[in-house]
Amino acid sequence: MAALSGAENFLSCLILGYAESCFRSSAGLYRLCGKELRAIPGISWLNSDMNIQVAVLCDAATDDNGKMNLLGAFDTIYAPQMPAIHPQCAVALRATFQPGDEGTRKLSLNFINADGHAILQSIEIPVPVTLPDDAHFLTRNFIVNIQQLKFDEPGLYSVDVRLDNESVASVPLLVRQMAGNQSPP
């Protein structure tokens, strides 16, 4: 048998139904037990609490049976004048929960300016997390549509994401005022 890369060797082990004692990839170190993949503690996301896979500000987002679709992800808004009103955007989050995350959790989104002051009322979402018996993790998509978002001045803003009052992600946004009849880059 030819020498295989780590990933190919790992897949080969799973397909053939046998396991080596451990496997290292760019994603971390894993222990294979029979056909079951187990992460070595402290090295892989498989042993951690909830994991944010995607946190983005975009023009629109949809959830199609668990598949997240994003349109027009951005991090800068160019405004011809201040205050500026952004007509429509969405905050899209994709999170993975582990067995230790089960229960009702509280997801909070806070849109703040550079001084830490809220420019929008805090958005709180109760998140019931129950993993099926045969699941190792549970992935959920969260899409919050925002209309008529007002920015009083140019500068740095942020969407801060918290789970049970602990910061888990931050999405930066820069608002720039265009000079005269300048067009956005």
C-alpha positions in Angstrom: 0.0 0.0 0.0 1.4 3.4 -1.0 2.1 6.0 1.7 -1.0 8.1 2.4 -1.3 11.6 3.8 -2.8 12.0 7.2 -6.3 12.8 5.9 -6.2 9.9 3.4 -4.9 7.5 6.1 -7.7 8.6 8.5 -10.4 8.1 5.8 -8.8 4.7 4.9 -9.1 3.7 8.5 -12.7 4.6 8.7 -13.6 2.9 5.4 -11.8 -0.3 6.2 -13.1 -0.4 9.7 -9.8 -0.5 11.6 -8.1 2.1 13.6 -4.6 3.2 14.3 -3.8 4.5 17.8 -3.8 8.1 16.8 -3.9 10.5 13.8 -2.6 14.0 13.4 -3.9 16.5 10.9 -3.8 20.2 10.4 -7.0 20.3 12.4 -5.6 18.6 15.5 -4.8 15.2 17.0 -7.4 12.5 17.1 -7.7 9.1 18.7 -9.5 6.4 16.8 -11.4 3.8 18.8 -12.8 1.1 16.5 -14.9 3.1 14.0 -15.6 6.0 16.4 -13.6 9.2 16.2 -12.7 10.7 19.6 -10.8 13.9 20.1 -7.9 14.0 22.5 -8.9 16.5 25.3 -7.7 20.1 24.9 -6.7 19.8 21.3 -9.9 19.6 19.2 -13.3 21.4 19.0 -14.9 18.0 19.5 -14.3 18.4 23.3 -15.2 22.1 23.6 -18.4 23.9 24.3 -20.5 25.6 21.6 -18.5 26.6 18.6 -19.4 29.6 16.3 -18.7 28.4 12.7 -20.0 31.5 11.0 -20.7 35.1 12.2 -21.2 37.6 9.4 -23.1 40.7 8.5 -24.7 40.4 5.0 -27.3 41.8 2.7 -29.5 38.7 3.2 -29.4 35.1 4.6 -31.7 32.2 4.5 -31.9 28.8 6.2 -32.9 25.9 3.9 -33.4 22.8 6.0 -30.2 23.4 7.9 -28.2 24.8 5.0 -27.2 28.5 5.5 -27.3 30.7 2.4 -25.5 34.0 2.5 -25.8 36.9 0.0 -23.5 39.9 0.0 -21.3 39.5 3.1 -19.7 42.9 4.0 -17.7 44.7 6.6 -17.9 48.3 5.3 -20.8 50.6 4.6 -20.1 53.7 2.4 -22.6 56.5 3.2 -23.1 59.7 1.1 -24.2 61.6 4.2 -24.5 61.3 7.9 -26.6 60.2 9.7 -26.9 57.2 7.4 -29.7 54.7 7.2 -28.8 51.3 5.9 -32.1 49.9 4.5 -31.7 46.1 5.1 -29.1 43.7 6.4 -28.9 40.5 8.3 -26.7 39.0 11.0 -26.1 35.4 10.2 -24.7 32.9 12.7 -24.0 29.2 12.5 -23.2 27.4 15.8 -22.4 23.9 16.7 -23.5 22.6 20.1 -21.9 19.6 22.0 -23.6 17.3 24.6 -22.4 19.5 27.5 -24.3 22.5 25.9 -27.8 20.9 26.4 -30.5 22.9 28.1 -32.0 26.3 27.3 -29.3 28.8 26.4 -29.6 32.5 25.8 -28.1 34.0 22.6 -27.7 37.8 22.6 -26.8 40.2 19.8 -25.7 43.7 20.6 -25.0 46.3 17.9 -22.6 48.8 19.4 -20.5 51.8 18.3 -16.8 52.3 19.1 -17.6 53.8 22.5 -19.5 50.6 23.4 -22.9 52.3 23.3 -25.8 50.3 21.8 -27.2 51.7 18.6 -30.0 49.1 18.5 -31.9 47.4 21.2 -30.3 44.2 22.4 -31.7 41.1 20.6 -32.1 38.1 22.8 -33.0 34.6 21.5 -33.8 31.6 23.8 -32.0 28.6 22.3 -33.2 25.1 23.4 -30.5 22.6 22.8 -31.3 18.9 22.8 -29.1 16.5 21.0 -30.7 13.3 19.6 -29.3 10.1 21.2 -27.4 9.2 18.0 -25.8 12.7 17.5 -22.3 13.8 18.6 -23.2 17.5 17.9 -26.0 19.8 16.8 -25.7 22.6 14.3 -28.1 25.5 14.3 -28.4 28.6 12.1 -29.6 32.0 13.4 -30.6 34.8 11.1 -31.6 38.2 12.4 -32.9 40.6 9.8 -32.4 44.3 10.5 -34.2 47.1 8.7 -33.6 50.9 8.7 -30.3 50.7 10.7 -29.2 54.2 11.6 -25.6 55.3 12.0 -25.2 58.8 13.4 -21.5 59.1 12.6 -18.8 57.4 10.6 -16.5 55.0 12.5 -16.1 51.5 13.8 -19.1 49.5 15.0 -19.6 45.9 16.1 -22.1 43.2 16.4 -21.2 41.4 19.7 -22.5 37.9 20.1 -22.9 36.4 23.5 -24.1 33.0 24.7 -25.3 33.0 28.4 -23.6 36.4 28.9 -20.2 35.1 27.6 -18.7 36.7 24.5 -18.4 34.1 21.7 -18.0 36.3 18.6 -17.7 39.8 17.3 -18.5 41.0 13.8 -16.8 44.3 13.0 -18.3 47.0 10.7 -16.7 50.2 9.4 -19.0 53.0 8.4 -17.3 55.6 6.0 -18.7 58.8 4.7 -17.9 59.4 1.0 -16.6 62.8 0.1 -18.6 64.8 -2.4 -19.6 62.7 -5.4 -17.1 60.0 -4.6 -18.3 56.5 -5.4 -17.6 53.4 -3.2 -14.5 51.3 -4.2 
